[in-house]
Amino acid sequence: MTISRRRFLASAGALGATATASVLAQPVTPRPLPFLISTSSDPLLPKPGGKRVVICGGGWGGISAAKQLKKNDPGIEVVVLERNPVFFSCPMSNKWLVDVVDTNYLTWSYLDVAQTHDYRFIQTEVVAFERERRRVVTAQGYVDYDYLILGAGIRYNYEAWFGNDRKAADFTRARYPAAYIPNAEHFALKAGIQNFKGGDLVMTLPPPHRCPPSPYERACLIAGLFKQNKVKGRVIILDPKDSPKPITEGFQEAFATLYKDQITYVPKAVIQEVDPFNKRIRTAAGDFRFDHGILMAPHQAGDMAWKAGVIGRGADGKPSGWAAVDPVFLNLKDDQNVYVIGDAVGLVSPQFSFYPKAGHVANAHARIVARYIADRVAGKAPKAALPDNLCFMMVNTAPREDVAVRFRYHFNEQGVIIQEQIDDNLRRDDLVSEDFQWASRMYEDMFS
């Protein structure tokens, strides 16, 4: 039975109309445009009377940061800029692909929570950053800020596969969506797997990528759907790692016991060439043809992080692909009023490199940064804090069973962030209950 959350959601049209109504500034010079039609060169909002925090991106991090800022200091003006009309959750979406949960379970109203917690939500596209002027430029006008929080999420680095061949990148995104950026890709992928008639479905995994254990969960749930519907098909997982990570033993046991006829796991399958037009992939572990694919190109920090100029550089001088931030305080080392949270954050520790790029971590980052900013506004020195992480992964739907992984973080004597990982490899139904309880807590934390 599909799990549903019954509640009202404003329509996308209403969201767009209300968001546009946030354009408050009068035109500076006469022009032949109605008052509520603005350009990127116009002020979208008047200058703030007090401190203003602009949050770019309304994902798990951005939307959490907005609420937490208002809780910490109701006097701070908070503005969220987000291009999507409604929130669609990537966490839990693998279950939605196979109808364990429905669409309402993943979607929430941005306007409702903004009104509840007295911050401003504006649906618009961020087009540029003028950091020297502390200004964000959007498609509807510019917004000045005192502090900026970037919840940029990820982008697919199709350039690693195709160079400047936009045709190949667009073809791959449309035909073989990765569905790790909400939400049009999710609907395309769901239709693709539910209408799959048989053959080989290939999944590519890049390092590092959003929600590290989630591709293995997705493979299990798709394999379970094939098994249930008696589809003569298999999922081929092309993994550059030498084994599933994290939750290694749990996923290996599920592949071998539950889906020995539906899942083929290929380790050390570093991608060398992708030909989406002829449905061929060449890897270090061999060549593969496919009938359908979930082609996940390497992940990088999202477009906004590149536009904001926050991407770090490696020892070779080339862009690292991820935001270079202070590993503890999450702000730029050369611009302490700009913070980056969630998936876009780059290297934080020589022990484990990246925080898991997961919704739980983004929410934790949001809480931490909201407190840092509130303290700074109050004239206090922020006290260092670290996130945690918790991931549940469903590997079976009949009966429903999950595995899980927990991460804890602390400083060692040298001040380096250390990660402790605890895999819960025994698939069982009580973890399913914990999974949905976790999701309920997180949704309540963000939207209630």
N, C-alpha and C positions, 0 to 999 in steps of 0.2 A: 504494500500500500504506500502511495506517495505521501510524504509528510508535508503538510501545508501550514502556512502561517496566515491567518485571516486578518486582514487589516486594509484600510484605505490607502491607495496610492494615487497621488495626483497624476493626471495624464501628462505625457511629454509636452503636449501643446500648452497646457496651463503652466508648466514649469518654464517653458521658453518665454511665455508672455510675462510672467511675474519677474523672471530674471532680467528681462529687458527693461522692466519698469524701474530697475535699480539705477538707471542712468539719470543722474540728478543734475548734472552741470549744464548751465546755459552755454550756447555756442559763444566762442570768443569773438568771432567776426560773422557778419551776415553771410548766409549761404542758402541755396535753394534746397534745403532738406528739412523735413519735419523735426520738431524738437527732440523726439525720442529716437531718432536715427543718428548715430554718432559714428565717427571714424576713429582710427587708432591714434590720431594726433590730438584728439580731444581728451580732457579729463573725464574719466568715468565716474569718479567720486571727488568731492571737494577735499581739500587738504584736511587731515585729521586735527581735531582739537586737542587730543591727548596722544597717547602712544597707539600706533596702529601696527598690527601684525597681519601681513598678507600671506595666505597659504595657497600655494599653487599645486593643485591636485587633490581630488576628494576621494582618494582610496582609503585603505584601512589606516594609514598613517595620518593623512591630511584631515580626514573627518574626525578622527580621535583627537588630534591636536586642537582643533577649533573648540570642541566642547571642554577639553581640559583647561585651555587658556581662560575661558570664561568662568570656569569653576575656581581657578586659582586667583584670578583678579577680574571681577566683573567690569572694572573700569577700562580694561583694554579693549580697543576696537579691533574686532577680528573679521577679516574678509576672506572667504574661500572662493577661489577661481577654479572652475571645473568645466570641461567641455561636454560631459555627458549629462543628460537631463535627470537620470536616476542612478542610484548606486546599484551596482551588480557585483556580487561577491565572487571572486575567484576561489577562495577557500570554500569548500563544500560543493563546488561546481562539478567535480568528477562524479559525485553521487547524482547530480541533476542530469548528467549525460545519459544515465541508465534508469532515470525515473524513480530513484529512491527519494528524492525531494523534488518539489515543483518550482516553477519560476518565481512565485511569490516568496518562497523561502529565501531566495538570494537577493531580492530587490527591495530597496528602501527609498523613501522620499528624502531628498536633500532639503527641500523647503521646510518640511515639518520639523526636523531636528534643528534647523537654523532658527526657526521661530521660537521653538521651545527654549533654546539656550541663548537667544538674543545675539546671534552673530549674523553676518550678511553672507548669503550664498548668491553668486552670480554665475550663470551658465554662459561661458564664453571660451574662446580659444586664446591661449597665451601665445603671443607671436614674437616677443623680444623682451630682453631685460636691459635696463640702463642702470647698472649697479652703482656707478659713480654718482648718479642722481637719486639713488634709492627709489627706483621706479620700475614697475612691471607694465609692459605694453600689451594690451589685448586687442582683439578684433573690434571691440566696442569702445576703446579708449584706454587711457593709461591710469594707473593707480599708484600713488606714492605710499611708501611704507617706512616704518622705523626698524622693523624686523621682518625678515623674509624666511619662510619655511618652504622648502622644496620637497614635495612628495611626488617625485618625478616617475616612480615606477621603473619599468623597463622598456626597451625597444629591442626588436630583432635585428641582429647584425647580419643581414643578408649579404652585405658587402664581403664578408669573409668567404662566402660561397661563390658569389656571382660578380664580384667587383662592381663596376658601374652599370651592369646589365639590369636596368629597372624592369624590363619586360619579364625576365626570369623571376625576379623577386616578387613582382605583382602576381604572376601566374602561380607561384608557390603559395603565397598568402591566400589567394582566392580558392585554389583547388585542394590544397593540403594544409589547412589552417592548424597552427600550433595551439590556439585557444589558451594562451597565457596572458592575453590582454583583453579585458572585457570590452564589448560583449557580443558584437556581431560574429566574431570568429566562433564563439561558443555555439551559437545557433547553427552555423554552417557545419561544425564538427558533429553536433548531435544528429543532424539530419543525415550526414554521411555515414556514421557508424550504425545508426538504426536502420538504414536502408541498404546496408552492405550485404551483398549476395554471396560472397565467398571469395577465397583467395588469400593473398598475403597483404596484411596491413603493417607497414613499417613505421616505427617510432624512432626518431633520432633524439639523443640527449646531449646537450652541450654542457661544458663546465665553465663557470658556475651558472646555475639557472635558478629561476624562481621556484621556491618550495621544493627543495631537493628530493624528498621521497615521493612527491605527487605523481611523477610519470609512471612509477611502478604501481601505484594505486590505480591509476587510469588504465594501465595495461590489464590488471586483474579484473577490473569491472567490465571492460570491453570483452575480455576473454569469457567472463561469466555470462555476458549477454549472448555471445556466440554459442556457448554451451547450452544455455537455456533454450535458445531459439533454433538449435540444431543447424546453425550456419557452419558450413564447411570452410572455415577460415582460421587463420592463426595471426597472432600479433608477434612481430619480430622486433625485439628491443635492441637497438644499436647503441651500446653504452660505451663511452670512451674509458670508463673506469674498469677496474679488474673484477668488480663485483657490485651488486646493488649497495648503495650507501645513501643515507643511513638505513637502519633496520635491516641489516644484511641477511641474517639467518631467517627472519620472519618472511621476507619476500622470497628468498630462495626456497623455503619450505612450501610456500603457497604456489610458486611456479611448478615445483616438482609434484606436489600432491594433488592440488586442485585443477591445474591447467597444463598437465604434461602434453596434451594434444592440442592445446590452444595457444601456448606461449613458447616462443623460441628466444632465449636470452643469449645475446652475443656480447661478450666482454671485449675490452680493448679495441672497440670498433671506432677508432678515430676517423672522422669524416675526411676524405680526400677530394671527393668530387660529387656534386649532386646534379643530376640531369632530370629536372621535373617534367620536361616535355616527353621524354622517352621512358620515364619511370625507372630510372636506374640510379643507384648510389654505389660509389666506390669507397671502401674503407680499408683501414690497415688490417682488418680481420677478414677481408674478402669483399666480393662484389655482390650486390643484391638487386633484384628486380622486384617491383611491387605493383599491386593492383590499386591500393589506396595508401595514403600516408598521413602521418601526423609529423610534419617536418619542422622541427624546432631548431631554427638557426641559433647560433651563439647569442646569448643575451648580453646586453649592455644597459647602463643607466638610460632612462627615458629621454626623449627628445628635449624636454625642458632643461635637463641638466646640461646638455650640450649648448643650448641657446644661452643659458646663464653663465657659461664659461667656467664651470666648476669641475670639469673632468681633469683628473690627475694625469701625470706622465710617468712612464717607467724609466728605468735607468738608461734605456736607449733613446729617451726623448720622445717616444711615440705615446699617443694617448692611451691611457690604461683602460678606458671604457667605463670607468666608475668614478664617482665623486670623491675628490681628495678632501677629507675632513679630519678634524681632530678626533682621534679614536674614542675619546671619552666624552667630550662636550659636543661633538657632532656639528660644529660650525666650521666655516672655512678658516684656514690658518691666516689668510691675508684679508679676511672680511668677517669679523666676528659677529656681525648682525645678520649673516646668512647661514641658515641651518639646512642640513639635508637629513632626511629620515627615510627609513624603510629600505626598499630593494636597491635604490640607487647608491647607497653608501658603499664606499670602496674598502680597501684593506684596513683592518683594525688591529690585527695581531699577527706576529710571526709564527704563532703556534697553529692557528687554524685559518688564517687569512681573512675570510669574510664571515660576518654574521649570516646565518641562514636567511635567505631572501623569502621571508614568510610573513603572512598577515599578523601573526602573533608578535613578531619582532617589530613590525611597523607600528603596531598599537603601543608596544612598550616604549619605543623611541619617542612616539608622540607625547606620552605622559612625561617622559624625562625632559624633553625639550620644552614642553609647556611650563614645567617647573623652573627650568633654567631661565627662561625669558621672564616669567613672573618675578623671580628673585632679582633679576637685573633691573627690571622696571622699579622694583621696590628699593633699589640701592643696596642689595645684599649680594654677597659673593655666592654663586651657585655651588652646591655640594655635589660632587661627582656621584653618578649612579650608573648602573649597568642593566641591560634588559635580561629577559629570560626567553625561553622558547619552548613550545609544546605542540606536537603534531600528532594527530590521529589519522590513520589510513585504513580505509575499508578494503579488505581483500576478498570478501565473500558476501554474497547477498542472500544465499539460501543454504544454511542460515546466515544471518548477518554477523560478521566477525571483523574485528579491527586488530591492527598492530599499532604501536605507538613509539615515539621517541621524545625524550626530554633533554633540554640543554640548560646548563647552569653556567654562570660566568662569575669570575672573581679576579682580583688583582694578585699577582705574585709579589714577592719581595722587591722586585725590580720595577714594579708598577705596570708590568705587561698584563694584558687581559688574557686570562686562561679559560678555556672551554672544557666543561665536563659533559660528556654525552652518555645518556643511558637509554639503550634500546630495549623496548618491551616486545620481544619477538613472538610470544605465544598468542596466536590469534584466538579471540574469544568474544563473547557477546557483551560482557560487562564493559569492555572498552568502547563498544558502540554507544552504550548509554553515556559514558564519559565524553565521548566525541560530541554528541548532540548537546550535552550540558555545557561543554566548553563553548560551542557555537552560540548557544543562547546567552551565555554570560558575555561573550564578546559583542554580540549584536546589541544587547542591552547597554553595555558600556559605551558603545558608539552612538546609539540612536534614541535612547530613552531619557 
